[in-house]
Amino acid sequence: MSAAPRIDGLLETALYVDDMARSVAFFRDVLGLAPMLETERLTAFDAGRQGVLLVFLRGASRDNMPGPNGIVPGHDGSGPLHMAFAIAAESYDAWHARLTDAGVPIRGEMNWPRGGRSLYFEDPDGHVLELATPGLWENY
């Protein structure tokens, strides 16, 4: 088998939620993410550096979605999922304070061997979210 073409990064991450309005308010107002597209079943947020957070209404994307130029295969998720946002090391304490001030409980914190730090909390649907500083992974 020949070498795989290069992957340039992770573009989209999807979460599935039960209340779209509640989730949009959380990601927009608490995390400061800007919505780029809003429909009844999906809100797409600018997550920085070409990253897009797709928030789907749970169950609304299970069926294939045909369009004029192709088809998007159906997908869905259940249970608490996990994702991490990259943050600058100097913003860690400000994020901790912002979440606390917004009434978002901190579920955990971690100091990583490479020097990174992580702050864990939940969104309104119980997904475990992480804010991570550089030094977490070999490539970050």
The first five atom37 places (N, CA, C, CB, O) and aatype in JSON, in Angstrom:
{
  "aatype": [12, 15, 0, 0, 14, 1, 9, 3, 7, 10, 10, 6, 16, 0, 10, 18, 19, 3, 3, 12, 0, 1, 15, 19, 0, 13, 13, 1, 3, 19, 10, 7, 10, 0, 14, 12, 10, 6, 16, 6, 1, 10, 16, 0, 13, 3, 0, 7, 1, 5, 7, 19, 10, 10, 19, 13, 10, 1, 7, 0, 15, 1, 3, 2, 12, 14, 7, 14, 2, 7, 9, 19, 14, 7, 8, 3, 7, 15, 7, 14, 10, 8, 12, 0, 13, 0, 9, 0, 0, 6, 15, 18, 3, 0, 17, 8, 0, 1, 10, 16, 3, 0, 7, 19, 14, 9, 1, 7, 6, 12, 2, 17, 14, 1, 7, 7, 1, 15, 10, 18, 13, 6, 3, 14, 3, 7, 8, 19, 10, 6, 10, 0, 16, 14, 7, 10, 17, 6, 2, 18],
  "atom_mask": [
    [1, 1, 1, 1, 1],
    [1, 1, 1, 1, 1],
    [1, 1, 1, 1, 1],
    [1, 1, 1, 1, 1],
    [1, 1, 1, 1, 1],
    [1, 1, 1, 1, 1],
    [1, 1, 1, 1, 1],
    [1, 1, 1, 1, 1],
    [1, 1, 1, 0, 1],
    [1, 1, 1, 1, 1],
    [1, 1, 1, 1, 1],
    [1, 1, 1, 1, 1],
    [1, 1, 1, 1, 1],
    [1, 1, 1, 1, 1],
    [1, 1, 1, 1, 1],
    [1, 1, 1, 1, 1],
    [1, 1, 1, 1, 1],
    [1, 1, 1, 1, 1],
    [1, 1, 1, 1, 1],
    [1, 1, 1, 1, 1],
    [1, 1, 1, 1, 1],
    [1, 1, 1, 1, 1],
    [1, 1, 1, 1, 1],
    [1, 1, 1, 1, 1],
    [1, 1, 1, 1, 1],
    [1, 1, 1, 1, 1],
    [1, 1, 1, 1, 1],
    [1, 1, 1, 1, 1],
    [1, 1, 1, 1, 1],
    [1, 1, 1, 1, 1],
    [1, 1, 1, 1, 1],
    [1, 1, 1, 0, 1],
    [1, 1, 1, 1, 1],
    [1, 1, 1, 1, 1],
    [1, 1, 1, 1, 1],
    [1, 1, 1, 1, 1],
    [1, 1, 1, 1, 1],
    [1, 1, 1, 1, 1],
    [1, 1, 1, 1, 1],
    [1, 1, 1, 1, 1],
    [1, 1, 1, 1, 1],
    [1, 1, 1, 1, 1],
    [1, 1, 1, 1, 1],
    [1, 1, 1, 1, 1],
    [1, 1, 1, 1, 1],
    [1, 1, 1, 1, 1],
    [1, 1, 1, 1, 1],
    [1, 1, 1, 0, 1],
    [1, 1, 1, 1, 1],
    [1, 1, 1, 1, 1],
    [1, 1, 1, 0, 1],
    [1, 1, 1, 1, 1],
    [1, 1, 1, 1, 1],
    [1, 1, 1, 1, 1],
    [1, 1, 1, 1, 1],
    [1, 1, 1, 1, 1],
    [1, 1, 1, 1, 1],
    [1, 1, 1, 1, 1],
    [1, 1, 1, 0, 1],
    [1, 1, 1, 1, 1],
    [1, 1, 1, 1, 1],
    [1, 1, 1, 1, 1],
    [1, 1, 1, 1, 1],
    [1, 1, 1, 1, 1],
    [1, 1, 1, 1, 1],
    [1, 1, 1, 1, 1],
    [1, 1, 1, 0, 1],
    [1, 1, 1, 1, 1],
    [1, 1, 1, 1, 1],
    [1, 1, 1, 0, 1],
    [1, 1, 1, 1, 1],
    [1, 1, 1, 1, 1],
    [1, 1, 1, 1, 1],
    [1, 1, 1, 0, 1],
    [1, 1, 1, 1, 1],
    [1, 1, 1, 1, 1],
    [1, 1, 1, 0, 1],
    [1, 1, 1, 1, 1],
    [1, 1, 1, 0, 1],
    [1, 1, 1, 1, 1],
    [1, 1, 1, 1, 1],
    [1, 1, 1, 1, 1],
    [1, 1, 1, 1, 1],
    [1, 1, 1, 1, 1],
    [1, 1, 1, 1, 1],
    [1, 1, 1, 1, 1],
    [1, 1, 1, 1, 1],
    [1, 1, 1, 1, 1],
    [1, 1, 1, 1, 1],
    [1, 1, 1, 1, 1],
    [1, 1, 1, 1, 1],
    [1, 1, 1, 1, 1],
    [1, 1, 1, 1, 1],
    [1, 1, 1, 1, 1],
    [1, 1, 1, 1, 1],
    [1, 1, 1, 1, 1],
    [1, 1, 1, 1, 1],
    [1, 1, 1, 1, 1],
    [1, 1, 1, 1, 1],
    [1, 1, 1, 1, 1],
    [1, 1, 1, 1, 1],
    [1, 1, 1, 1, 1],
    [1, 1, 1, 0, 1],
    [1, 1, 1, 1, 1],
    [1, 1, 1, 1, 1],
    [1, 1, 1, 1, 1],
    [1, 1, 1, 1, 1],
    [1, 1, 1, 0, 1],
    [1, 1, 1, 1, 1],
    [1, 1, 1, 1, 1],
    [1, 1, 1, 1, 1],
    [1, 1, 1, 1, 1],
    [1, 1, 1, 1, 1],
    [1, 1, 1, 1, 1],
    [1, 1, 1, 0, 1],
    [1, 1, 1, 0, 1],
    [1, 1, 1, 1, 1],
    [1, 1, 1, 1, 1],
    [1, 1, 1, 1, 1],
    [1, 1, 1, 1, 1],
    [1, 1, 1, 1, 1],
    [1, 1, 1, 1, 1],
    [1, 1, 1, 1, 1],
    [1, 1, 1, 1, 1],
    [1, 1, 1, 1, 1],
    [1, 1, 1, 0, 1],
    [1, 1, 1, 1, 1],
    [1, 1, 1, 1, 1],
    [1, 1, 1, 1, 1],
    [1, 1, 1, 1, 1],
    [1, 1, 1, 1, 1],
    [1, 1, 1, 1, 1],
    [1, 1, 1, 1, 1],
    [1, 1, 1, 1, 1],
    [1, 1, 1, 0, 1],
    [1, 1, 1, 1, 1],
    [1, 1, 1, 1, 1],
    [1, 1, 1, 1, 1],
    [1, 1, 1, 1, 1],
    [1, 1, 1, 1, 1]
  ],
  "atom_positions": [
    [[0.85, -1.17, 0.0], [0.0, 0.0, 0.0], [0.9, 1.24, 0.0], [-0.97, -0.01, 1.22], [1.9, 1.28, 0.71]],
    [[0.53, 2.23, -0.79], [1.32, 3.46, -0.84], [1.07, 4.31, 0.4], [0.99, 4.26, -2.12], [0.12, 4.07, 1.16]],
    [[1.93, 5.29, 0.6], [1.8, 6.18, 1.76], [0.5, 6.98, 1.66], [3.01, 7.13, 1.86], [0.09, 7.38, 0.57]],
    [[-0.12, 7.19, 2.78], [-1.36, 7.98, 2.83], [-1.05, 9.44, 2.55], [-2.07, 7.82, 4.2], [-0.03, 9.95, 3.01]],
    [[-1.92, 10.13, 1.81], [-1.75, 11.57, 1.66], [-1.83, 12.24, 3.04], [-2.83, 12.16, 0.7], [-2.43, 11.69, 3.96]],
    [[-1.23, 13.38, 3.18], [-1.18, 14.09, 4.45], [-2.56, 14.57, 4.88], [-0.22, 15.26, 4.36], [-3.34, 15.05, 4.06]],
    [[-2.84, 14.44, 6.17], [-4.02, 15.06, 6.78], [-3.55, 16.36, 7.41], [-4.72, 14.11, 7.84], [-2.58, 16.36, 8.17]],
    [[-4.22, 17.46, 7.11], [-3.79, 18.78, 7.56], [-4.33, 19.19, 8.92], [-4.17, 19.79, 6.56], [-3.92, 20.22, 9.45]],
    [[-5.24, 18.44, 9.49], [-5.77, 18.78, 10.8], [-7.17, 18.23, 10.97], [0.0, 0.0, 0.0], [-7.77, 17.72, 10.03]],
    [[-7.68, 18.34, 12.17], [-9.04, 17.95, 12.47], [-9.93, 19.16, 12.26], [-9.18, 17.39, 13.93], [-9.77, 20.18, 12.94]],
    [[-10.86, 19.07, 11.33], [-11.68, 20.22, 10.94], [-12.95, 20.34, 11.76], [-12.03, 20.12, 9.48], [-13.28, 21.42, 12.25]],
    [[-13.68, 19.24, 11.92], [-14.98, 19.3, 12.6], [-15.03, 18.32, 13.77], [-16.12, 18.99, 11.61], [-14.49, 17.21, 13.7]],
    [[-15.66, 18.75, 14.84], [-15.96, 17.9, 15.98], [-17.45, 18.06, 16.25], [-15.1, 18.28, 17.24], [-17.96, 19.18, 16.26]],
    [[-18.15, 16.94, 16.47], [-19.6, 16.99, 16.65], [-19.99, 16.59, 18.06], [-20.29, 16.07, 15.65], [-19.45, 15.65, 18.64]],
    [[-20.95, 17.33, 18.6], [-21.62, 16.98, 19.85], [-23.1, 16.89, 19.55], [-21.33, 18.02, 20.98], [-23.61, 17.58, 18.66]],
    [[-23.8, 16.05, 20.28], [-25.24, 15.85, 20.09], [-25.94, 16.27, 21.38], [-25.58, 14.35, 19.72], [-25.58, 15.81, 22.47]],
    [[-26.94, 17.14, 21.25], [-27.55, 17.77, 22.42], [-29.07, 17.6, 22.4], [-27.19, 19.26, 22.47], [-29.66, 17.34, 21.36]],
    [[-29.68, 17.76, 23.57], [-31.13, 17.6, 23.7], [-31.9, 18.91, 23.58], [-31.45, 16.97, 25.02], [-33.08, 18.9, 23.24]],
    [[-31.25, 20.02, 23.84], [-31.92, 21.33, 23.8], [-30.99, 22.3, 23.06], [-32.27, 21.86, 25.25], [-30.03, 22.81, 23.63]],
    [[-31.3, 22.55, 21.79], [-30.42, 23.37, 20.95], [-30.26, 24.78, 21.51], [-30.96, 23.43, 19.53], [-29.14, 25.29, 21.58]],
    [[-31.35, 25.42, 21.9], [-31.27, 26.8, 22.4], [-30.38, 26.89, 23.64], [-32.67, 27.35, 22.73], [-29.56, 27.8, 23.76]],
    [[-30.53, 25.95, 24.55], [-29.72, 25.93, 25.78], [-28.24, 25.74, 25.43], [-30.19, 24.8, 26.73], [-27.38, 26.41, 26.0]],
    [[-27.95, 24.84, 24.51], [-26.56, 24.59, 24.13], [-25.94, 25.75, 23.37], [-26.48, 23.33, 23.3], [-24.78, 26.1, 23.6]],
    [[-26.71, 26.35, 22.47], [-26.2, 27.53, 21.74], [-25.85, 28.63, 22.73], [-27.24, 28.03, 20.71], [-24.8, 29.26, 22.62]],
    [[-26.73, 28.87, 23.7], [-26.46, 29.9, 24.71], [-25.18, 29.58, 25.49], [-27.65, 30.02, 25.68], [-24.39, 30.49, 25.75]],
    [[-24.97, 28.33, 25.84], [-23.77, 27.94, 26.59], [-22.5, 28.18, 25.78], [-23.86, 26.47, 27.01], [-21.58, 28.84, 26.24]],
    [[-22.46, 27.65, 24.57], [-21.24, 27.77, 23.77], [-20.99, 29.21, 23.32], [-21.32, 26.86, 22.54], [-19.84, 29.64, 23.21]],
    [[-22.05, 29.96, 23.07], [-21.91, 31.35, 22.65], [-21.59, 32.25, 23.84], [-23.2, 31.83, 21.95], [-20.63, 33.02, 23.8]],
    [[-22.39, 32.16, 24.91], [-22.29, 33.12, 26.0], [-21.22, 32.77, 27.04], [-23.62, 33.23, 26.69], [-20.56, 33.66, 27.56]],
    [[-21.04, 31.49, 27.34], [-20.05, 31.1, 28.34], [-18.67, 30.92, 27.7], [-20.48, 29.8, 29.04], [-17.67, 31.42, 28.23]],
    [[-18.61, 30.2, 26.58], [-17.3, 29.95, 25.95], [-16.93, 30.99, 24.9], [-17.3, 28.59, 25.31], [-15.78, 31.03, 24.45]],
    [[-17.87, 31.84, 24.51], [-17.56, 32.92, 23.57], [-17.37, 32.48, 22.13], [0.0, 0.0, 0.0], [-16.75, 33.2, 21.35]],
    [[-17.9, 31.31, 21.76], [-17.78, 30.84, 20.37], [-18.83, 31.51, 19.5], [-17.92, 29.3, 20.3], [-19.98, 31.66, 19.91]],
    [[-18.43, 31.91, 18.31], [-19.34, 32.6, 17.38], [-20.04, 31.59, 16.48], [-18.57, 33.64, 16.53], [-19.38, 30.8, 15.81]],
    [[-21.38, 31.61, 16.46], [-22.1, 30.74, 15.52], [-21.85, 31.19, 14.08], [-23.62, 30.75, 15.83], [-21.89, 32.39, 13.77]],
    [[-21.6, 30.22, 13.19], [-21.4, 30.51, 11.77], [-22.62, 30.07, 10.96], [-20.15, 29.8, 11.25], [-22.87, 30.61, 9.88]],
    [[-23.37, 29.11, 11.48], [-24.55, 28.58, 10.81], [-25.5, 28.1, 11.89], [-24.18, 27.42, 9.81], [-25.09, 27.39, 12.81]],
    [[-26.77, 28.48, 11.78], [-27.77, 28.03, 12.74], [-29.0, 27.53, 12.0], [-28.15, 29.16, 13.73], [-29.61, 28.27, 11.22]],
    [[-29.37, 26.27, 12.24], [-30.6, 25.69, 11.71], [-31.31, 25.01, 12.88], [-30.31, 24.68, 10.53], [-30.81, 25.02, 14.0]],
    [[-32.46, 24.41, 12.61], [-33.18, 23.71, 13.68], [-32.41, 22.51, 14.2], [-34.55, 23.27, 13.18], [-32.49, 22.19, 15.38]],
    [[-31.66, 21.84, 13.33], [-30.98, 20.61, 13.73], [-29.49, 20.77, 13.99], [-31.18, 19.58, 12.69], [-28.85, 19.86, 14.51]],
    [[-28.9, 21.93, 13.62], [-27.45, 22.09, 13.68], [-27.07, 23.54, 13.93], [-26.8, 21.59, 12.39], [-27.66, 24.45, 13.35]],
    [[-26.07, 23.74, 14.78], [-25.4, 25.02, 14.89], [-23.9, 24.74, 14.74], [-25.72, 25.76, 16.25], [-23.36, 23.88, 15.42]],
    [[-23.25, 25.48, 13.85], [-21.81, 25.35, 13.64], [-21.13, 26.57, 14.24], [-21.47, 25.22, 12.11], [-21.48, 27.71, 13.93]],
    [[-20.15, 26.33, 15.12], [-19.42, 27.39, 15.79], [-17.99, 27.46, 15.27], [-19.42, 27.18, 17.31], [-17.38, 26.43, 14.96]],
    [[-17.46, 28.68, 15.16], [-16.05, 28.88, 14.84], [-15.25, 28.52, 16.09], [-15.77, 30.36, 14.38], [-15.36, 29.19, 17.12]],
    [[-14.45, 27.46, 16.0], [-13.65, 27.01, 17.14], [-12.17, 27.37, 16.97], [-13.8, 25.5, 17.32], [-11.32, 26.8, 17.65]],
    [[-11.87, 28.31, 16.08], [-10.5, 28.79, 15.91], [-9.64, 27.89, 15.05], [0.0, 0.0, 0.0], [-9.89, 26.69, 14.96]],
    [[-8.63, 28.46, 14.42], [-7.65, 27.74, 13.61], [-8.29, 26.71, 12.69], [-6.64, 27.05, 14.5], [-7.86, 25.55, 12.67]],
    [[-9.26, 27.08, 11.96], [-9.98, 26.23, 11.0], [-10.81, 25.15, 11.68], [-9.01, 25.6, 10.05], [-11.31, 24.26, 10.99]],
    [[-10.97, 25.19, 12.99], [-11.77, 24.2, 13.7], [-13.23, 24.63, 13.76], [0.0, 0.0, 0.0], [-13.54, 25.81, 13.95]],
    [[-14.12, 23.66, 13.6], [-15.55, 23.92, 13.65], [-16.18, 22.95, 14.65], [-16.2, 23.77, 12.23], [-15.98, 21.74, 14.56]],
    [[-16.92, 23.5, 15.6], [-17.7, 22.68, 16.52], [-19.11, 22.59, 15.97], [-17.7, 23.28, 17.97], [-19.8, 23.6, 15.83]],
    [[-19.54, 21.37, 15.65], [-20.89, 21.12, 15.14], [-21.74, 20.62, 16.3], [-20.88, 20.1, 13.96], [-21.45, 19.58, 16.89]],
    [[-22.79, 21.36, 16.61], [-23.72, 20.96, 17.67], [-25.01, 20.54, 16.99], [-23.96, 22.13, 18.71], [-25.73, 21.37, 16.43]],
    [[-25.3, 19.24, 17.05], [-26.49, 18.68, 16.42], [-27.56, 18.4, 17.47], [-26.15, 17.39, 15.65], [-27.25, 17.98, 18.58]],
    [[-28.8, 18.64, 17.11], [-29.92, 18.22, 17.94], [-29.94, 16.69, 17.9], [-31.28, 18.84, 17.45], [-30.0, 16.09, 16.83]],
    [[-29.89, 16.08, 19.07], [-29.81, 14.62, 19.15], [-30.95, 13.97, 18.36], [-29.85, 14.15, 20.62], [-32.12, 14.32, 18.54]],
    [[-30.61, 13.03, 17.5], [-31.58, 12.3, 16.69], [-31.93, 12.96, 15.37], [0.0, 0.0, 0.0], [-32.51, 12.31, 14.5]],
    [[-31.61, 14.23, 15.2], [-32.02, 14.96, 14.0], [-31.12, 14.71, 12.79], [-32.05, 16.44, 14.29], [-31.43, 15.16, 11.69]],
    [[-30.02, 14.01, 12.99], [-29.11, 13.75, 11.87], [-28.88, 12.26, 11.64], [-27.77, 14.44, 12.12], [-27.91, 11.87, 10.99]],
    [[-29.77, 11.42, 12.17], [-29.61, 9.96, 12.03], [-29.76, 9.48, 10.59], [-30.62, 9.24, 12.9], [-29.08, 8.53, 10.18]],
    [[-30.64, 10.12, 9.84], [-30.88, 9.71, 8.45], [-29.89, 10.39, 7.51], [-32.32, 10.03, 8.04], [-29.4, 11.48, 7.8]],
    [[-29.62, 9.74, 6.39], [-28.8, 10.38, 5.36], [-29.43, 11.71, 4.97], [-28.66, 9.46, 4.12], [-30.65, 11.85, 4.94]],
    [[-28.58, 12.68, 4.67], [-29.05, 14.02, 4.32], [-28.66, 14.32, 2.87], [-28.47, 15.09, 5.27], [-27.58, 14.84, 2.62]],
    [[-29.56, 13.99, 1.92], [-29.25, 14.29, 0.52], [-29.37, 15.78, 0.24], [-30.19, 13.5, -0.42], [-30.22, 16.47, 0.82]],
    [[-28.52, 16.27, -0.63], [-28.56, 17.66, -1.04], [-28.37, 17.75, -2.54], [0.0, 0.0, 0.0], [-28.23, 16.73, -3.21]],
    [[-28.37, 18.95, -3.07], [-28.25, 19.12, -4.52], [-26.91, 18.66, -5.08], [-28.48, 20.56, -4.88], [-26.8, 18.37, -6.27]],
    [[-25.87, 18.6, -4.22], [-24.53, 18.26, -4.71], [-23.96, 16.99, -4.11], [-23.6, 19.39, -4.42], [-22.77, 16.71, -4.28]],
    [[-24.78, 16.22, -3.4], [-24.28, 14.99, -2.8], [-25.1, 14.57, -1.61], [0.0, 0.0, 0.0], [-26.24, 15.0, -1.44]],
    [[-24.5, 13.73, -0.78], [-25.2, 13.19, 0.39], [-24.26, 13.18, 1.59], [-25.74, 11.77, 0.1], [-23.08, 12.85, 1.45]],
    [[-24.78, 13.52, 2.75], [-24.05, 13.4, 4.01], [-24.62, 12.18, 4.73], [-24.15, 14.72, 4.89], [-25.82, 12.14, 5.0]],
    [[-23.78, 11.19, 5.04], [-24.29, 10.01, 5.73], [-24.86, 10.36, 7.11], [-23.17, 8.97, 5.88], [-24.37, 11.26, 7.79]],
    [[-25.9, 9.64, 7.5], [-26.5, 9.86, 8.81], [-25.52, 9.55, 9.93], [0.0, 0.0, 0.0], [-24.63, 8.71, 9.78]],
    [[-25.68, 10.23, 11.05], [-24.82, 10.03, 12.22], [-25.55, 10.53, 13.46], [-23.44, 10.76, 12.06], [-26.5, 11.31, 13.35]],
    [[-25.12, 10.08, 14.61], [-25.71, 10.51, 15.87], [-24.78, 10.03, 16.99], [-27.18, 9.96, 16.06], [-23.88, 9.23, 16.74]],
    [[-25.01, 10.49, 18.18], [-24.21, 10.07, 19.31], [-25.04, 10.07, 20.57], [0.0, 0.0, 0.0], [-26.06, 10.75, 20.66]],
    [[-24.6, 9.29, 21.54], [-25.3, 9.26, 22.82], [-24.29, 9.19, 23.94], [-26.28, 8.06, 22.89], [-23.12, 8.87, 23.73]],
    [[-24.76, 9.49, 25.11], [-23.89, 9.45, 26.28], [-22.98, 10.66, 26.34], [0.0, 0.0, 0.0], [-22.92, 11.45, 25.4]],
    [[-22.28, 10.81, 27.44], [-21.36, 11.94, 27.57], [-20.12, 11.73, 26.7], [-20.96, 12.14, 29.04], [-19.41, 10.74, 26.83]],
    [[-19.88, 12.68, 25.82], [-18.71, 12.66, 24.95], [-17.66, 13.6, 25.52], [-19.09, 13.07, 23.49], [-17.93, 14.34, 26.47]],
    [[-16.46, 13.58, 24.94], [-15.37, 14.42, 25.42], [-14.73, 15.15, 24.25], [-14.32, 13.59, 26.18], [-14.57, 14.59, 23.16]],
    [[-14.36, 16.4, 24.48], [-13.56, 17.16, 23.52], [-12.76, 18.2, 24.28], [-14.47, 17.84, 22.44], [-13.12, 18.58, 25.39]],
    [[-11.67, 18.65, 23.67], [-10.81, 19.64, 24.31], [-10.61, 20.84, 23.38], [-9.45, 19.03, 24.68], [-10.46, 20.68, 22.17]],
    [[-10.62, 22.02, 23.97], [-10.31, 23.26, 23.27], [-8.89, 23.67, 23.65], [-11.34, 24.4, 23.61], [-8.5, 23.56, 24.82]],
    [[-8.11, 24.14, 22.69], [-6.77, 24.65, 22.94], [-6.88, 26.08, 23.46], [-5.89, 24.59, 21.66], [-7.6, 26.9, 22.89]],
    [[-6.16, 26.37, 24.54], [-6.11, 27.73, 25.08], [-4.65, 28.1, 25.35], [-6.97, 27.85, 26.39], [-3.79, 27.23, 25.47]],
    [[-4.39, 29.39, 25.44], [-3.05, 29.88, 25.78], [-2.8, 29.64, 27.27], [-2.9, 31.39, 25.42], [-3.72, 29.76, 28.08]],
    [[-1.57, 29.32, 27.62], [-1.22, 29.06, 29.02], [-1.58, 30.24, 29.91], [0.26, 28.74, 29.15], [-2.05, 30.05, 31.04]],
    [[-1.37, 31.45, 29.4], [-1.64, 32.63, 30.23], [-3.12, 32.9, 30.44], [-0.99, 33.84, 29.6], [-3.48, 33.74, 31.26]],
    [[-4.0, 32.2, 29.72], [-5.44, 32.42, 29.9], [-6.09, 31.39, 30.82], [-6.13, 32.4, 28.55], [-7.29, 31.47, 31.07]],
    [[-5.32, 30.44, 31.32], [-5.87, 29.36, 32.15], [-6.65, 29.9, 33.35], [-4.75, 28.43, 32.64], [-7.8, 29.52, 33.57]],
    [[-6.03, 30.77, 34.13], [-6.69, 31.3, 35.33], [-7.92, 32.13, 34.98], [-5.72, 32.15, 36.13], [-8.92, 32.09, 35.7]],
    [[-7.86, 32.87, 33.89], [-9.02, 33.67, 33.46], [-10.18, 32.75, 33.07], [-8.64, 34.59, 32.28], [-11.33, 33.05, 33.37]],
    [[-9.88, 31.64, 32.39], [-10.93, 30.68, 32.04], [-11.52, 30.05, 33.29], [-10.38, 29.59, 31.11], [-12.73, 29.87, 33.39]],
    [[-10.67, 29.7, 34.24], [-11.15, 29.11, 35.5], [-12.13, 30.07, 36.17], [-9.96, 28.78, 36.46], [-13.21, 29.67, 36.6]],
    [[-11.75, 31.34, 36.24], [-12.62, 32.35, 36.86], [-13.91, 32.54, 36.07], [-11.88, 33.68, 36.98], [-14.98, 32.66, 36.66]],
    [[-13.81, 32.56, 34.75], [-15.0, 32.77, 33.91], [-16.01, 31.64, 34.11], [-14.61, 32.86, 32.43], [-17.21, 31.89, 34.27]],
    [[-15.54, 30.4, 34.1], [-16.44, 29.27, 34.3], [-17.07, 29.31, 35.68], [-15.69, 27.95, 34.1], [-18.28, 29.1, 35.83]],
    [[-16.26, 29.58, 36.69], [-16.77, 29.67, 38.06], [-17.81, 30.78, 38.18], [-15.63, 29.9, 39.05], [-18.86, 30.58, 38.78]],
    [[-17.52, 31.94, 37.62], [-18.45, 33.07, 37.66], [-19.76, 32.76, 36.93], [-17.81, 34.31, 37.05], [-20.81, 33.28, 37.3]],
    [[-19.69, 31.91, 35.9], [-20.89, 31.53, 35.14], [-21.65, 30.39, 35.8], [-20.5, 31.13, 33.71], [-22.68, 29.94, 35.29]],
    [[-21.16, 29.92, 36.95], [-21.84, 28.84, 37.66], [-21.58, 27.46, 37.08], [0.0, 0.0, 0.0], [-22.34, 26.53, 37.34]],
    [[-20.51, 27.33, 36.3], [-20.16, 26.05, 35.69], [-19.19, 25.32, 36.63], [-19.53, 26.24, 34.26], [-18.08, 25.79, 36.84]],
    [[-19.61, 24.19, 37.21], [-18.72, 23.48, 38.13], [-17.48, 22.93, 37.42], [-19.48, 22.33, 38.81], [-17.57, 22.4, 36.31]],
    [[-16.34, 23.06, 38.07], [-15.1, 22.49, 37.56], [-15.05, 21.03, 38.01], [-13.83, 23.29, 38.09], [-15.11, 20.74, 39.2]],
    [[-14.96, 20.11, 37.05], [-14.95, 18.67, 37.38], [-13.57, 18.15, 37.69], [-15.54, 17.88, 36.23], [-13.43, 17.14, 38.39]],
    [[-12.55, 18.81, 37.18], [-11.2, 18.35, 37.45], [-10.18, 19.26, 36.82], [0.0, 0.0, 0.0], [-10.48, 20.04, 35.92]],
    [[-8.96, 19.14, 37.31], [-7.82, 19.86, 36.75], [-6.65, 18.88, 36.69], [-7.46, 21.13, 37.6], [-6.56, 17.96, 37.5]],
    [[-5.75, 19.09, 35.73], [-4.61, 18.19, 35.57], [-3.39, 19.0, 35.16], [-4.91, 17.08, 34.54], [-3.47, 19.86, 34.28]],
    [[-2.26, 18.7, 35.8], [-0.96, 19.22, 35.39], [-0.24, 18.07, 34.69], [-0.12, 19.78, 36.63], [0.06, 17.05, 35.32]],
    [[0.03, 18.23, 33.4], [0.58, 17.15, 32.59], [2.11, 17.12, 32.64], [0.12, 17.3, 31.14], [2.73, 18.16, 32.86]],
    [[2.72, 15.94, 32.46], [4.18, 15.81, 32.53], [4.94, 16.73, 31.56], [4.57, 14.39, 32.26], [6.07, 17.13, 31.85]],
    [[4.35, 17.05, 30.42], [5.02, 17.92, 29.44], [4.86, 19.4, 29.77], [4.48, 17.65, 28.04], [5.37, 20.25, 29.04]],
    [[4.15, 19.73, 30.85], [3.98, 21.11, 31.26], [2.62, 21.71, 30.97], [0.0, 0.0, 0.0], [2.32, 22.81, 31.41]],
    [[1.79, 21.01, 30.23], [0.44, 21.5, 29.94], [-0.48, 21.38, 31.15], [0.0, 0.0, 0.0], [-0.21, 20.63, 32.08]],
    [[-1.55, 22.14, 31.1], [-2.57, 22.09, 32.15], [-3.93, 21.92, 31.49], [-2.54, 23.37, 33.05], [-4.17, 22.44, 30.4]],
    [[-4.81, 21.19, 32.16], [-6.17, 20.98, 31.65], [-7.19, 21.31, 32.73], [-6.36, 19.54, 31.18], [-6.98, 21.07, 33.92]],
    [[-8.28, 21.88, 32.27], [-9.41, 22.25, 33.12], [-10.63, 21.55, 32.54], [-9.61, 23.83, 33.18], [-10.94, 21.73, 31.36]],
    [[-11.33, 20.75, 33.35], [-12.46, 19.95, 32.89], [-13.77, 20.46, 33.48], [-12.26, 18.48, 33.26], [-13.84, 20.83, 34.65]],
    [[-14.81, 20.47, 32.63], [-16.14, 20.89, 33.05], [-17.14, 20.25, 32.11], [-16.28, 22.45, 33.05], [-16.75, 19.58, 31.15]],
    [[-18.43, 20.43, 32.37], [-19.47, 19.84, 31.52], [-20.29, 20.91, 30.83], [-20.37, 18.92, 32.34], [-20.48, 22.01, 31.36]],
    [[-20.79, 20.58, 29.64], [-21.79, 21.43, 28.99], [-23.16, 21.04, 29.55], [-21.74, 21.28, 27.42], [-23.24, 20.11, 30.35]],
    [[-24.23, 21.72, 29.15], [-25.55, 21.42, 29.71], [-26.04, 19.99, 29.45], [-26.55, 22.37, 29.16], [-26.95, 19.53, 30.13]],
    [[-25.46, 19.29, 28.47], [-25.87, 17.91, 28.19], [-24.96, 16.88, 28.84], [-25.9, 17.69, 26.7], [-25.1, 15.68, 28.59]],
    [[-24.03, 17.32, 29.67], [-23.15, 16.4, 30.37], [-21.92, 15.98, 29.6], [0.0, 0.0, 0.0], [-21.18, 15.1, 30.06]],
    [[-21.67, 16.57, 28.43], [-20.44, 16.28, 27.7], [-19.26, 16.85, 28.49], [-20.48, 16.87, 26.25], [-19.34, 17.97, 29.0]],
    [[-18.2, 16.09, 28.59], [-17.02, 16.53, 29.34], [-16.14, 17.35, 28.4], [-16.23, 15.3, 29.92], [-15.6, 16.84, 27.42]],
    [[-16.02, 18.63, 28.72], [-15.22, 19.55, 27.92], [-13.93, 19.85, 28.66], [-16.0, 20.86, 27.61], [-13.87, 19.8, 29.89]],
    [[-12.91, 20.16, 27.9], [-11.59, 20.42, 28.45], [-11.01, 21.66, 27.8], [-10.65, 19.2, 28.24], [-11.14, 21.86, 26.59]],
    [[-10.38, 22.48, 28.6], [-9.57, 23.6, 28.11], [-8.13, 23.21, 28.4], [-9.98, 24.99, 28.78], [-7.77, 23.0, 29.56]],
    [[-7.3, 23.12, 27.36], [-5.94, 22.59, 27.51], [-4.91, 23.58, 27.0], [-5.8, 21.26, 26.78], [-5.06, 24.17, 25.93]],
    [[-3.85, 23.74, 27.78], [-2.75, 24.62, 27.38], [-1.68, 23.81, 26.64], [-2.13, 25.33, 28.62], [-1.67, 22.58, 26.73]],
    [[-0.8, 24.48, 25.9], [0.3, 23.76, 25.24], [1.12, 22.97, 26.26], [1.2, 24.75, 24.47], [1.27, 23.37, 27.41]],
    [[1.65, 21.85, 25.79], [2.42, 20.97, 26.66], [1.63, 19.74, 27.06], [0.0, 0.0, 0.0], [2.06, 18.98, 27.93]],
    [[0.48, 19.55, 26.44], [-0.35, 18.38, 26.74], [0.14, 17.16, 25.94], [-1.83, 18.66, 26.42], [0.33, 16.08, 26.5]],
    [[0.33, 17.36, 24.65], [0.74, 16.29, 23.75], [2.07, 16.63, 23.09], [-0.34, 16.04, 22.67], [2.53, 17.77, 23.14]],
    [[2.68, 15.64, 22.49], [3.93, 15.85, 21.76], [3.77, 16.91, 20.67], [4.41, 14.53, 21.14], [4.71, 17.67, 20.41]],
    [[2.59, 16.97, 20.04], [2.37, 17.93, 18.96], [1.6, 19.17, 19.41], [1.61, 17.26, 17.83], [1.21, 19.99, 18.58]],
    [[1.39, 19.32, 20.7], [0.71, 20.53, 21.22], [1.26, 20.84, 22.59], [-0.83, 20.33, 21.28], [0.84, 21.81, 23.22]]
  ]
}
